[in-house]
Amino acid sequence: MEDENFDDLSEGSSVGAAQRVFHALSSASRRKILAYLSASGLTAGEIADRFSMSKPAVSQHLSILETAGLIRREKQGQFVHYSLIENNLVNTLNGFVQEVCPVGRPIKKESQRRTRVKQAP
C-alpha cells in the first residue's frame, strides 16, 4: 500500500483533519470498507474475509479510517468490532454517494442483507 504519512499534521488543525478524511476516502478499498460497515458493525476478521489482501493490509486501512474519524473500534472479548461513526457529515455524504456508485451500491445492499439475516430469529 502506498499511503503517505500524515503524522506531521496537527491533531487540532481543521486542514489536517480534512486532509486525513480525503486521504482516507482516496482508496477504493477504504471506501468499500465504509460500504460494508454501512448497515452494521463487523469484526476485523469479517472485514478481512471480504478482501483478497493480507490482514495486516486491511488493518492498516482500518487504522487510516479510524484516524480520519470515520469509524470506531471496540474490543469485545478477543475480537475487535468496527462501526461507522454516526452523525458524521462525511459518512452521511459517503452513504449518499454509495447509493449512486456502481461499486458501492451492491456492497451496501449486501451489507444490509447480511444484517437482516443476522437479526432474523
N, CA, C and O of each residue as an XYZ file, in Angstrom:
484
protein
N       0.843     -1.160      0.000
C       0.000      0.000      0.000
C       0.891      1.226      0.000
O       1.838      1.293      0.784
N       0.618      2.186     -0.848
C       1.481      3.340     -0.983
C       0.808      4.573     -0.405
O       0.473      5.497     -1.146
N       0.605      4.602      0.908
C      -0.005      5.753      1.549
C       1.067      6.660      2.100
O       2.078      6.202      2.631
N       0.832      7.973      1.965
C       1.757      8.934      2.535
C       1.571      8.982      4.037
O       0.523      8.591      4.551
N       2.563      9.449      4.727
C       2.496      9.569      6.171
C       1.933     10.942      6.529
O       2.494     11.965      6.135
N       0.841     10.966      7.264
C       0.193     12.211      7.642
C       0.407     12.528      9.114
O      -0.336     13.326      9.685
N       1.417     11.912      9.742
C       1.672     12.115     11.161
C       2.061     13.545     11.483
O       1.893     13.990     12.619
N       2.577     14.269     10.506
C       3.039     15.618     10.790
C       1.897     16.634     10.840
O       2.131     17.803     11.144
N       0.687     16.215     10.551
C      -0.449     17.123     10.579
C      -0.930     17.306     12.008
O      -1.050     16.334     12.755
N      -1.201     18.519     12.384
C      -1.647     18.826     13.739
C      -3.012     18.205     14.006
O      -3.927     18.328     13.191
N      -3.147     17.530     15.161
C      -4.417     16.876     15.528
C      -5.572     17.869     15.537
O      -6.671     17.537     15.093
N      -5.344     19.076     16.034
C      -6.423     20.048     16.169
C      -6.691     20.845     14.914
O      -7.686     21.567     14.850
N      -5.857     20.739     13.939
C      -5.973     21.530     12.729
C      -7.124     21.042     11.856
O      -7.218     19.853     11.551
N      -8.004     21.973     11.454
C      -9.103     21.581     10.567
C      -8.572     21.207      9.192
O      -9.152     20.358      8.517
N      -7.475     21.830      8.768
C      -6.859     21.467      7.494
C      -6.313     20.042      7.597
O      -6.494     19.241      6.680
N      -5.645     19.722      8.711
C      -5.124     18.380      8.918
C      -6.238     17.349      8.947
O      -6.109     16.267      8.375
N      -7.339     17.689      9.618
C      -8.482     16.772      9.693
C      -9.071     16.542      8.306
O      -9.392     15.409      7.947
N      -9.211     17.592      7.541
C      -9.756     17.460      6.187
C      -8.828     16.611      5.325
O      -9.290     15.780      4.542
N      -7.517     16.818      5.468
C      -6.577     16.025      4.679
C      -6.635     14.550      5.066
O      -6.520     13.679      4.204
N      -6.813     14.263      6.356
C      -6.931     12.870      6.787
C      -8.188     12.231      6.200
O      -8.157     11.074      5.783
N      -9.289     12.976      6.166
C     -10.536     12.448      5.606
C     -10.381     12.197      4.108
O     -10.744     11.130      3.614
N      -9.844     13.175      3.392
C      -9.679     12.988      1.941
C      -8.694     11.864      1.646
O      -8.887     11.092      0.708
N      -7.644     11.776      2.446
C      -6.690     10.676      2.278
C      -7.403      9.335      2.509
O      -7.206      8.392      1.742
N      -8.220      9.247      3.549
C      -8.941      8.005      3.858
C      -9.878      7.630      2.713
O      -9.990      6.457      2.358
N     -10.542      8.614      2.144
C     -11.509      8.340      1.074
C     -10.862      8.151     -0.293
O     -11.540      7.783     -1.252
N      -9.552      8.399     -0.393
C      -8.878      8.282     -1.688
C      -8.676      6.827     -2.118
O      -8.375      6.561     -3.282
N      -8.836      5.904     -1.203
C      -8.612      4.484     -1.509
C      -9.939      3.762     -1.763
O     -10.870      3.858     -0.963
N     -10.012      3.049     -2.870
C     -11.220      2.267     -3.179
C     -11.463      1.211     -2.106
O     -12.612      0.943     -1.754
N     -10.404      0.613     -1.586
C     -10.569     -0.403     -0.539
C     -11.195      0.205      0.714
O     -12.064     -0.409      1.332
N     -10.767      1.388      1.087
C     -11.335      2.031      2.283
C     -12.785      2.446      2.043
O     -13.609      2.358      2.953
N     -13.101      2.893      0.841
C     -14.498      3.221      0.536
C     -15.358      1.961      0.587
O     -16.508      2.017      1.023
N     -14.814      0.828      0.149
C     -15.551     -0.441      0.226
C     -15.759     -0.846      1.684
O     -16.830     -1.336      2.042
N     -14.753     -0.647      2.522
C     -14.906     -0.957      3.949
C     -16.039     -0.123      4.535
O     -16.860     -0.646      5.288
N     -16.097      1.158      4.203
C     -17.188      2.013      4.694
C     -18.535      1.487      4.210
O     -19.515      1.516      4.956
N     -18.593      1.010      2.975
C     -19.851      0.458      2.455
C     -20.235     -0.797      3.226
O     -21.407     -0.985      3.553
N     -19.261     -1.662      3.524
C     -19.557     -2.871      4.297
C     -20.060     -2.529      5.695
O     -20.890     -3.248      6.252
N     -19.564     -1.442      6.259
C     -19.970     -1.048      7.612
C     -21.244     -0.206      7.619
O     -21.702      0.209      8.683
N     -21.816      0.049      6.454
C     -22.967      0.952      6.373
C     -24.203      0.433      7.091
O     -24.989      1.233      7.598
N     -24.398     -0.868      7.151
C     -25.609     -1.411      7.769
C     -25.378     -1.873      9.196
O     -26.283     -1.795     10.027
N     -24.173     -2.356      9.491
C     -23.883     -2.813     10.852
C     -22.385     -2.936     11.042
O     -21.618     -2.923     10.079
N     -21.981     -3.053     12.287
C     -20.581     -3.232     12.599
C     -20.118     -4.632     12.234
O     -20.917     -5.566     12.163
N     -18.834     -4.764     12.007
C     -18.221     -6.045     11.678
C     -16.923     -6.192     12.453
O     -16.301     -5.201     12.836
N     -16.525     -7.427     12.680
C     -15.222     -7.656     13.292
C     -14.143     -7.441     12.240
O     -14.416     -7.434     11.039
N     -12.927     -7.268     12.708
C     -11.808     -7.108     11.780
C     -11.700     -8.320     10.861
O     -11.423     -8.174      9.670
N     -11.915     -9.512     11.406
C     -11.862    -10.728     10.599
C     -12.942    -10.777      9.538
O     -12.687    -11.191      8.407
N     -14.160    -10.352      9.896
C     -15.256    -10.335      8.919
C     -14.954     -9.364      7.789
O     -15.283     -9.629      6.632
N     -14.329     -8.245      8.120
C     -13.954     -7.276      7.080
C     -12.863     -7.875      6.200
O     -12.948     -7.807      4.974
N     -11.841     -8.460      6.817
C     -10.720     -9.029      6.066
C     -11.181    -10.146      5.133
O     -10.633    -10.307      4.043
N     -12.180    -10.915      5.552
C     -12.692    -12.015      4.721
C     -13.280    -11.531      3.401
O     -13.395    -12.315      2.458
N     -13.648    -10.279      3.316
C     -14.274     -9.740      2.112
C     -13.251     -9.209      1.090
O     -13.624     -8.760      0.006
N     -11.967     -9.268      1.449
C     -10.928     -8.714      0.582
C      -9.858     -9.761      0.280
O      -9.610    -10.666      1.077
N      -9.239     -9.619     -0.871
C      -8.128    -10.509     -1.229
C      -6.809     -9.774     -0.982
O      -5.999     -9.586     -1.889
N      -6.624     -9.368      0.264
C      -5.376     -8.743      0.683
C      -5.038     -9.282      2.067
O      -5.878     -9.898      2.723
N      -3.842     -9.055      2.495
C      -3.415     -9.588      3.789
C      -4.160     -8.894      4.935
O      -4.616     -7.759      4.797
N      -4.273     -9.590      6.056
C      -4.919     -8.994      7.229
C      -4.172     -7.757      7.724
O      -4.817     -6.797      8.144
N      -2.834     -7.741      7.691
C      -2.148     -6.502      8.073
C      -2.493     -5.316      7.161
O      -2.573     -4.179      7.627
N      -2.697     -5.579      5.871
C      -3.079     -4.508      4.946
C      -4.474     -3.989      5.295
O      -4.705     -2.780      5.296
N      -5.406     -4.905      5.591
C      -6.757     -4.491      6.000
C      -6.668     -3.691      7.295
O      -7.342     -2.671      7.444
N      -5.849     -4.145      8.221
C      -5.663     -3.452      9.492
C      -5.149     -2.029      9.274
O      -5.574     -1.104      9.967
N      -4.253     -1.853      8.330
C      -3.734     -0.517      8.027
C      -4.847      0.370      7.468
O      -4.949      1.540      7.835
N      -5.675     -0.176      6.588
C      -6.810      0.593      6.058
C      -7.755      1.004      7.192
O      -8.217      2.144      7.238
N      -8.036      0.072      8.102
C      -8.918      0.373      9.233
C      -8.327      1.464     10.110
O      -9.050      2.332     10.599
N      -7.036      1.424     10.306
C      -6.360      2.440     11.115
C      -6.476      3.824     10.478
O      -6.696      4.813     11.177
N      -6.332      3.894      9.175
C      -6.451      5.174      8.462
C      -7.873      5.715      8.577
O      -8.068      6.912      8.792
N      -8.865      4.836      8.434
C     -10.267      5.264      8.576
C     -10.555      5.730      9.995
O     -11.289      6.698     10.194
N      -9.990      5.057     10.971
C     -10.193      5.440     12.366
C      -9.517      6.787     12.660
O     -10.104      7.640     13.324
N      -8.302      6.977     12.175
C      -7.580      8.232     12.377
C      -8.327      9.400     11.739
O      -8.286     10.522     12.242
N      -9.002      9.129     10.635
C      -9.772     10.172      9.953
C     -11.096     10.463     10.659
O     -11.799     11.405     10.296
N     -11.436      9.658     11.665
C     -12.678      9.887     12.398
C     -13.912      9.343     11.706
O     -15.026      9.786     11.986
N     -13.727      8.379     10.800
C     -14.860      7.828     10.059
C     -15.420      6.558     10.689
O     -16.602      6.253     10.533
N     -14.574      5.819     11.399
C     -15.017      4.591     12.055
C     -14.495      4.567     13.487
O     -13.582      5.309     13.850
N     -15.099      3.696     14.286
C     -14.609      3.474     15.657
C     -14.414      1.990     15.835
O     -15.023      1.171     15.147
N     -13.545      1.663     16.779
C     -13.350      0.248     17.093
C     -13.647      0.036     18.559
O     -13.456      0.920     19.395
N     -14.123     -1.164     18.846
C     -14.456     -1.525     20.216
C     -14.027     -2.965     20.435
O     -14.426     -3.870     19.702
N     -13.219     -3.155     21.440
C     -12.745     -4.509     21.772
C     -13.841     -5.195     22.574
O     -14.273     -4.687     23.609
N     -14.286     -6.345     22.095
C     -15.292     -7.164     22.781
C     -14.723     -8.568     22.904
O     -14.732     -9.344     21.949
N     -14.228     -8.879     24.094
C     -13.566    -10.165     24.287
C     -12.289    -10.191     23.487
O     -11.459     -9.289     23.604
N     -12.120    -11.220     22.671
C     -10.907    -11.323     21.872
C     -11.068    -10.717     20.484
O     -10.134    -10.766     19.684
N     -12.230    -10.147     20.182
C     -12.495     -9.585     18.863
C     -12.551     -8.065     18.918
O     -12.957     -7.475     19.919
N     -12.137     -7.449     17.823
C     -12.264     -6.000     17.665
C     -13.381     -5.763     16.661
O     -13.329     -6.244     15.529
N     -14.399     -5.009     17.093
C     -15.542     -4.691     16.240
C     -15.401     -3.260     15.730
O     -15.048     -2.351     16.480
N     -15.680     -3.081     14.457
C     -15.608     -1.764     13.826
C     -16.998     -1.335     13.400
O     -17.809     -2.157     12.975
N     -17.270     -0.040     13.515
C     -18.555      0.511     13.075
C     -18.346      1.944     12.600
O     -17.367      2.602     12.952
N     -19.292      2.404     11.794
C     -19.255      3.798     11.338
C     -19.548      4.723     12.508
O     -20.293      4.365     13.420
N     -18.969      5.892     12.480
C     -19.323      6.921     13.457
C     -20.573      7.609     12.929
O     -20.557      8.247     11.876
N     -21.655      7.464     13.684
C     -22.946      8.025     13.262
C     -22.908      9.555     13.314
O     -22.078     10.143     14.006
N     -23.803     10.174     12.585
C     -23.953     11.623     12.562
C     -22.654     12.331     12.183
O     -22.352     13.414     12.683
N     -21.909     11.711     11.310
C     -20.684     12.292     10.793
C     -21.005     12.756      9.374
O     -21.448     11.958      8.547
N     -20.786     14.024      9.088
C     -21.151     14.581      7.788
C     -20.497     13.806      6.647
O     -21.135     13.535      5.630
N     -19.235     13.453      6.815
C     -18.536     12.725      5.754
C     -19.195     11.368      5.521
O     -19.386     10.970      4.372
N     -19.547     10.648      6.594
C     -20.201      9.348      6.430
C     -21.580      9.506      5.813
O     -22.004      8.662      5.023
N     -22.286     10.573      6.161
C     -23.591     10.838      5.555
C     -23.443     11.058      4.054
O     -24.193     10.490      3.260
N     -22.480     11.879      3.671
C     -22.245     12.130      2.249
C     -21.762     10.868      1.540
O     -22.169     10.590      0.412
N     -20.901     10.112      2.197
C     -20.413      8.862      1.606
C     -21.563      7.878      1.397
O     -21.608      7.186      0.379
N     -22.490      7.810      2.353
C     -23.655      6.940      2.206
C     -24.496      7.332      1.001
O     -25.004      6.471      0.284
N     -24.642      8.634      0.782
C     -25.383      9.115     -0.387
C     -24.668      8.708     -1.676
O     -25.299      8.237     -2.623
N     -23.350      8.894     -1.703
C     -22.581      8.542     -2.892
C     -22.673      7.041     -3.169
O     -22.734      6.629     -4.327
N     -22.684      6.228     -2.119
C     -22.779      4.776     -2.300
C     -24.090      4.380     -2.970
O     -24.147      3.371     -3.674
N     -25.130      5.158     -2.760
C     -26.424      4.859     -3.386
C     -26.358      4.975     -4.900
O     -27.097      4.287     -5.604
N     -25.488      5.832     -5.411
C     -25.414      6.045     -6.859
C     -24.153      5.448     -7.481
O     -24.014      5.425     -8.704
N     -23.247      4.973     -6.652
C     -21.971      4.423     -7.138
C     -22.162      2.984     -7.597
O     -22.710      2.172     -6.851
N     -21.721      2.649     -8.810
C     -21.896      1.273     -9.297
C     -21.085      0.248     -8.501
O     -21.416     -0.937     -8.528
N     -20.048      0.664     -7.805
C     -19.269     -0.263     -6.980
C     -19.840     -0.323     -5.570
O     -20.013     -1.411     -5.021
N     -20.136      0.827     -4.980
C     -20.604      0.892     -3.600
C     -22.018      0.380     -3.391
O     -22.309     -0.226     -2.360
N     -22.904      0.616     -4.356
C     -24.310      0.226     -4.198
C     -24.479     -1.267     -3.928
O     -25.179     -1.625     -2.981
N     -23.866     -2.159     -4.720
C     -24.033     -3.595     -4.442
C     -23.431     -4.008     -3.091
O     -23.972     -4.884     -2.416
N     -22.337     -3.397     -2.704
C     -21.717     -3.727     -1.419
C     -22.624     -3.289     -0.273
O     -22.794     -4.016      0.705
N     -23.198     -2.108     -0.398
C     -24.104     -1.608      0.638
C     -25.324     -2.520      0.746
O     -25.765     -2.831      1.853
N     -25.872     -2.948     -0.386
C     -27.032     -3.845     -0.367
C     -26.669     -5.193      0.257
O     -27.459     -5.762      1.010
N     -25.479     -5.701     -0.055
C     -25.023     -6.959      0.551
C     -24.914     -6.805      2.068
O     -25.314     -7.697      2.815
N     -24.378     -5.688      2.514
C     -24.243     -5.431      3.950
C     -25.609     -5.386      4.627
O     -25.780     -5.927      5.719
N     -26.577     -4.747      3.984
C     -27.933     -4.677      4.542
C     -28.564     -6.072      4.602
O     -29.228     -6.416      5.580
N     -28.351     -6.877      3.547
C     -28.880     -8.244      3.507
C     -28.289     -9.079      4.636
O     -29.018     -9.789      5.329
N     -26.986     -9.002      4.824
C     -26.313     -9.766      5.876
C     -26.815     -9.346      7.253
O     -26.943    -10.187      8.143
N     -27.098     -8.072      7.441
C     -27.605     -7.588      8.723
C     -28.992     -8.159      8.991
O     -29.292     -8.554     10.118
N     -29.846     -8.205      7.959
C     -31.184     -8.770      8.143
C     -31.091    -10.247      8.508
O     -31.845    -10.720      9.358
N     -30.176    -10.979      7.878
C     -30.010    -12.409      8.167
C     -29.531    -12.592      9.602
O     -30.016    -13.488     10.293
N     -28.596    -11.773     10.069
C     -28.091    -11.856     11.445
C     -29.197    -11.587     12.459
O     -29.232    -12.205     13.524
N     -30.106    -10.662     12.129
C     -31.134    -10.243     13.057
C     -32.361    -11.146     13.031
O     -33.186    -11.087     13.943
N     -32.495    -11.976     12.009
C     -33.661    -12.856     11.897
C     -33.612    -13.926     12.993
O     -32.548    -14.469     13.292
N     -34.794    -14.229     13.597
C     -34.825    -15.236     14.668
C     -34.596    -16.636     14.175
O     -34.596    -17.577     14.968
